[in-house]
Amino acid sequence: MSDRFFDNWATQLRKGMLEFCILRAIRGTSLYGYEIVRILRDIEGLVISEGTIYPILSRLKKEGFVQTTIKESSEGPPRKYYEMTDKGEKILGDMDSYWQTINKGCNKLI
């Protein structure tokens, strides 16, 4: 029973962090989807797949936090690159502040 509880808790925590981590990954650069996946896979404990990331990228674009451009690739078909908008910078700043507040509070409990 406790394993299932922990697994559910960890899944919800990861889901809550994905938008934040995606925006942090593309801040100041332009990346295509699979590059983002590779970057996020390097974060221990953050289990991510392409099937997870593309709906989030679509939602971030719909909200106006990222924009896309199509660029030719020498390694295959054209790729869709994602980069942060001014609105995305603003929301990431808000997320950073909130994360710092939560992290500081949680660290007091440890």
Residue pairs with C-beta under 8 A, 6 or more apart in sequence:
10 45
14 45
14 46
14 47
14 48
17 46
18 40
18 46
18 48
18 52
18 53
18 56
19 56
19 59
19 60
19 95
20 92
20 95
20 99
21 40
21 43
21 46
22 36
22 40
22 53
22 56
22 57
22 60
23 60
23 65
23 66
23 84
23 88
23 91
23 92
23 95
24 92
25 31
25 36
25 39
25 40
26 36
26 66
26 82
26 83
26 84
27 84
27 89
27 92
28 84
29 83
30 69
30 81
30 82
30 83
31 39
31 81
31 82
31 83
32 71
32 79
32 80
32 81
32 82
33 50
33 53
33 54
33 57
33 79
33 80
33 82
34 50
36 53
36 57
36 82
37 48
37 49
37 50
37 53
40 46
40 48
40 53
41 48
57 66
57 82
60 66
60 82
60 88
61 67
61 68
61 82
63 87
63 91
64 85
64 87
64 88
65 84
65 85
65 87
65 88
65 91
65 92
66 82
66 83
66 84
66 85
66 88
67 82
67 83
67 85
68 80
68 81
68 82
68 83
69 80
69 81
69 83
70 78
70 79
70 80
70 81
71 78
71 79
71 81
72 78
73 79
84 92
